[in-house]
Amino acid sequence: MKHLEEYRNADIAARYLDDIHKVVTRPWSIMEICGGQTHSLVRNGIIELLPQSINMVHGPGCPVCVTPVAIIDKAIHLSRMSRVVLCSFGDMLRVPGTRESLLSAKAAGADVRLVYSPLDVVQLAKKSPGSKFVFLAAGFETTAPANALALIQAEKLGLDNFYVLSAQVLVPPAMELLLSDADTQVDGFLAAGHVCAITGYMAYLPLARQHQVPIVITGFEVLDLLLGILHCVRQLEHGEAEVANQYARVVKPNGNSQAREWMARVFEVSDREWRGIGTIPQSGLEPSIKYRRFDANFAFAMANVPAETSHSCIAGQILKGMKKPGDCASFRKECTPLHPLGAPMVSSEGACAAYFNYAKISS
């Protein structure tokens, strides 16, 4: 297949769906890790077409959704400092902090700017040496290489006014947590193809073997997801637990060696808090000692103000696959895209936003 439309072929999709219906003989819960997969599943009506015995549950693979309130509060605090410019991707601007969002801080006069790349922030810092530019670096392994490259570029330019506030997280430790949690029932995974395009899939082999769970790497188009579900169900029905690469046109066993080299050069692994989930050991990326002068946590004095989330929001349970958006009493009521209580209603990859915009049913 050469063209995008080919991965949306209705006849092939119908054939895959028929195969899934023929193969499945018992209930299975399959978690798609990435919010992009969730949106495609809901937007294209795939969840409604699957056998009722297949329960698709939605995982923590939305970087905006898992960014903790404390980091949002830090970003807002920085944006209000004199001569500090806080830069971020668009979705992050509306994520609720304890009392407000970056967007409301901007409306109140803070210098908050939307950017499309961390390298744009490097150029802004180069052109305006009198200001300090902080990039809110949220994301999974997919965006980490670009963030690393920005730090490498800042070092080459000798900049002393460019910083990152890291909210970067890693996928395999989150999967390990879910598989070790007695309250989370996941029989199989659809792993995120864009993450594996960077990292490869070798890191998933120990997870599949230790927990005896199939992991199928997929893309985001209709045929990608249906074929991934079919592969996953076949493994479950036969008692197999392997890592299958359904997204071979993009994902290679060892991923992108140049991107991984940049990440290893610039970052070190650390414990990281995930919004609604808690601290996951060795699940974050921070600038290494060599690049620590670019770390906003070290460069700016910031008081540790206790962060609070909405008591009405069940984002943590949704991100762990324990609940679905329709299970939340606030869904479509107090919580909407215009007035979100939690990040999953804000992000273009958030499960709550997907169900709000596309689902015919509320859960």
C-alpha positions in Angstrom: 0.0 0.0 0.0 1.4 3.4 -1.0 -1.4 5.9 -0.3 -3.2 6.9 2.9 -6.7 6.1 1.4 -5.6 2.5 1.0 -5.5 2.1 4.7 -9.2 3.1 4.9 -10.5 0.6 2.3 -14.0 -0.3 3.4 -14.0 -3.7 1.7 -10.8 -4.8 3.5 -12.0 -3.3 6.8 -15.2 -5.4 6.5 -13.1 -8.5 5.9 -11.0 -7.8 9.0 -14.1 -7.2 11.1 -15.6 -10.5 9.9 -12.4 -12.3 10.8 -12.4 -10.8 14.3 -16.0 -11.9 14.8 -15.1 -15.4 13.7 -12.0 -15.7 15.8 -13.2 -14.4 19.2 -14.8 -17.0 21.5 -14.7 -15.2 24.9 -14.5 -11.8 26.5 -11.1 -9.9 26.1 -10.0 -6.5 27.3 -7.6 -4.8 24.9 -5.9 -1.5 25.7 -4.8 0.9 23.0 -2.0 2.8 24.6 -2.1 6.0 22.5 -4.8 8.6 22.5 -4.4 8.9 18.7 -5.5 5.3 18.4 -8.4 6.1 20.7 -9.6 8.9 18.6 -9.4 6.8 15.4 -11.3 3.9 17.1 -14.1 6.2 18.3 -14.2 8.6 15.3 -14.5 5.7 12.8 -17.0 3.8 14.8 -14.8 0.8 15.1 -15.6 0.2 18.8 -19.3 -0.1 17.9 -18.6 -2.6 15.1 -16.5 -5.0 17.2 -18.0 -8.0 18.9 -19.5 -7.1 22.3 -17.0 -9.6 23.9 -14.1 -7.3 22.9 -13.8 -4.4 25.4 -11.4 -1.7 24.1 -10.1 0.2 27.1 -8.2 3.5 26.8 -4.6 3.9 28.2 -2.4 6.7 29.4 -0.8 7.4 26.0 -1.8 11.0 25.8 1.2 13.2 26.9 -1.0 16.2 27.6 -3.4 14.1 29.7 -0.7 12.7 31.9 1.2 16.0 32.6 0.6 16.6 36.3 -1.0 19.6 37.8 2.2 20.5 39.6 4.0 21.1 36.3 1.2 23.2 34.9 1.3 25.3 38.0 5.1 25.7 37.6 4.6 26.8 34.0 2.0 29.3 35.0 4.3 30.6 37.8 7.2 31.0 35.3 5.0 32.8 32.8 4.3 35.5 35.4 8.0 36.2 36.1 9.6 39.3 34.7 11.1 38.9 31.2 10.1 35.2 31.1 8.3 33.9 28.0 6.6 30.5 28.5 6.3 28.6 25.2 4.2 25.5 24.6 2.2 23.4 22.1 -1.4 24.4 21.7 -3.2 21.7 23.7 -1.2 22.4 26.8 -2.5 26.0 27.1 -6.0 24.8 28.2 -5.0 22.1 30.6 -6.3 22.9 34.1 -3.8 23.7 36.8 -4.8 24.0 40.4 -6.6 27.3 39.9 -6.2 28.2 36.2 -4.7 27.3 32.9 -1.9 28.8 30.9 -4.5 30.3 28.6 -6.2 32.1 31.4 -2.8 33.3 32.7 -2.1 34.6 29.2 -5.4 36.4 29.2 -4.4 38.0 32.5 -1.2 39.4 31.0 1.4 36.6 31.2 3.7 36.1 28.2 2.6 32.7 27.0 3.2 31.8 23.4 2.1 28.9 21.2 4.9 27.3 19.2 5.1 24.3 16.8 8.6 23.1 17.6 11.1 23.5 20.4 13.6 24.6 17.8 11.3 27.7 17.2 11.9 28.6 20.9 15.7 28.3 20.4 15.5 30.8 17.6 13.3 33.2 19.6 15.9 33.0 22.4 18.7 33.8 20.0 16.8 36.8 18.6 15.8 38.2 22.0 18.7 37.9 24.4 17.0 40.2 26.9 14.2 37.7 27.6 14.3 34.2 29.1 12.4 31.6 27.1 11.0 28.4 28.7 9.7 25.6 26.7 7.2 23.3 28.4 8.5 20.0 27.0 5.7 17.5 27.3 5.5 14.3 25.4 6.5 10.7 25.0 9.5 9.2 23.2 8.0 10.6 20.0 8.8 14.2 20.8 11.9 13.7 23.0 14.4 13.7 20.1 13.3 17.1 18.9 13.5 18.4 22.5 17.0 16.9 22.8 18.0 18.5 19.5 16.8 21.9 20.8 19.1 21.6 23.8 22.0 20.5 21.6 21.4 23.5 19.3 21.1 25.9 22.4 24.5 24.6 23.6 26.1 25.2 20.2 24.8 28.7 20.1 26.0 29.4 23.6 22.5 30.5 24.7 22.0 31.5 28.4 18.3 32.4 28.0 16.7 29.1 26.8 15.3 26.5 29.2 13.0 23.5 29.2 10.5 22.5 31.8 10.5 18.8 31.3 7.2 16.8 31.4 8.6 14.0 29.2 7.5 10.5 29.9 8.3 6.9 28.8 5.7 4.3 27.7 7.1 0.9 28.9 7.2 1.8 32.6 3.5 2.9 32.4 2.6 -0.4 30.8 4.5 -2.2 33.6 2.6 -0.3 36.2 -0.8 -1.2 34.6 0.1 -4.9 34.3 1.2 -5.0 38.0 -2.0 -3.2 39.2 -4.6 -5.6 40.4 -7.4 -3.1 39.7 -6.5 -2.9 36.0 -7.7 -5.7 33.8 -5.8 -5.7 30.5 -5.5 -8.9 28.4 -3.6 -7.4 25.5 -2.1 -4.1 24.2 -2.1 -2.1 21.0 1.3 -0.3 21.3 1.7 3.1 19.7 3.4 3.0 16.3 4.9 6.5 16.4 6.6 5.8 19.8 8.0 2.5 18.5 9.2 4.3 15.3 11.7 6.1 17.6 12.5 3.4 20.2 11.9 0.2 18.3 10.0 -2.6 20.0 12.8 -4.6 21.8 11.9 -3.0 25.1 8.4 -4.6 24.9 9.7 -8.1 24.7 10.3 -8.5 28.5 6.9 -7.1 29.2 5.2 -9.6 27.0 7.1 -12.5 28.4 7.0 -11.6 32.0 3.3 -10.8 32.1 2.2 -13.2 29.4 0.4 -10.5 27.5 0.3 -10.0 23.7 1.5 -6.6 22.5 0.7 -5.6 18.9 2.3 -2.4 17.5 -0.2 -0.6 15.2 -0.6 2.6 13.2 -3.6 4.9 13.4 -5.6 4.2 10.3 -8.7 2.0 10.2 -7.0 -1.0 8.7 -4.0 -0.6 11.0 -6.2 -0.8 14.1 -8.5 -3.6 12.8 -5.5 -5.7 11.8 -3.9 -5.0 15.2 -7.0 -6.1 17.1 -7.2 -9.2 14.9 -3.6 -10.1 15.6 -4.1 -9.5 19.3 -7.3 -11.6 19.6 -5.7 -14.4 17.7 -2.8 -14.5 20.2 -5.2 -14.4 23.1 -7.4 -17.1 21.8 -4.3 -19.4 21.3 -2.7 -18.5 24.6 0.2 -16.7 23.0 2.0 -13.7 24.3 4.3 -12.2 21.7 5.3 -8.7 20.4 3.9 -8.4 16.9 4.8 -5.5 14.6 1.8 -4.7 12.5 3.2 -1.3 11.6 6.3 -2.7 9.8 6.1 0.0 7.1 7.3 2.5 9.8 8.6 0.6 12.8 11.9 -1.2 12.8 13.2 -3.5 15.6 15.7 -0.9 16.9 13.8 2.2 15.9 15.6 5.4 14.8 19.2 5.2 15.9 19.9 8.9 15.4 16.9 9.9 17.4 17.8 7.5 20.2 21.4 8.8 20.2 20.2 12.4 20.7 17.9 11.3 23.6 20.7 9.3 25.3 23.1 12.2 24.8 20.9 14.9 26.4 18.6 13.2 28.9 18.7 10.9 31.9 15.9 8.7 33.1 14.1 9.8 36.3 11.0 9.1 38.4 8.0 11.0 37.0 4.6 11.9 38.4 1.7 11.1 36.0 -1.5 13.0 36.3 -4.2 11.0 38.1 -1.9 8.0 38.3 0.9 9.0 40.7 4.7 8.6 40.5 6.0 5.9 38.2 9.6 4.9 38.8 12.1 5.5 36.0 9.4 6.8 33.6 10.6 10.4 32.9 13.3 12.2 31.1 15.3 15.1 32.6 18.2 17.0 31.2 21.5 15.3 32.1 24.2 17.0 34.2 25.9 18.3 31.1 22.7 20.1 30.0 21.4 21.0 33.5 21.9 24.7 33.0 19.0 24.5 30.5 16.7 22.9 33.1 14.0 25.4 34.3 13.7 23.5 37.6 17.4 24.4 38.4 17.5 27.8 36.8 14.5 29.4 38.5 13.5 29.5 42.1 10.0 28.0 42.3 8.2 27.3 45.6 6.6 23.9 45.9 2.9 24.9 46.1 0.7 21.9 46.8 -1.2 21.1 43.6 -4.8 20.0 43.6 -7.0 18.4 40.9 -10.7 18.5 40.6 -12.4 16.1 42.9 -15.1 15.5 40.3 -12.6 14.4 37.6 -11.9 10.6 37.2 -9.1 11.2 34.7 -6.8 8.8 36.6 -9.2 5.9 36.3 -9.8 6.6 32.6 -6.1 6.8 31.9 -5.6 3.4 33.6 -8.4 1.8 31.7 -10.6 1.3 34.7 -13.4 3.6 33.6 -14.6 5.2 30.4 -15.6 8.8 29.8 -19.3 8.0 30.1 -18.7 6.6 33.6 -17.9 10.1 34.8 -20.8 12.0 36.4 -19.4 15.3 35.1 -19.0 14.1 31.4 -20.9 16.4 29.0 -22.2 18.3 32.0 -19.8 20.2 34.2 -16.9 18.9 32.0 -16.8 19.9 28.3 -14.1 21.0 25.9 -14.9 24.6 26.6 -14.9 24.1 30.4 -12.7 21.0 31.1 -12.3 19.6 34.6 -9.3 17.4 33.4 -6.8 17.1 30.7 -8.5 14.2 28.8 -11.3 16.6 27.8 -8.7 19.1 26.5 -6.2 17.2 24.5 -6.7 16.3 20.8 -5.6 12.8 22.0 -7.7 12.7 25.1 -10.3 9.9 25.5 -12.9 12.2 27.0 -12.6 14.6 24.0 -12.8 11.7 21.6 -16.1 10.5 23.2 -17.5 14.0 23.5 -16.8 14.8 19.8 -17.5 11.4 18.1 -19.2 8.8 20.2 -22.8 8.0 19.5 -23.1 6.7 23.1 -21.7 8.2 26.2 -19.4 5.3 27.3 
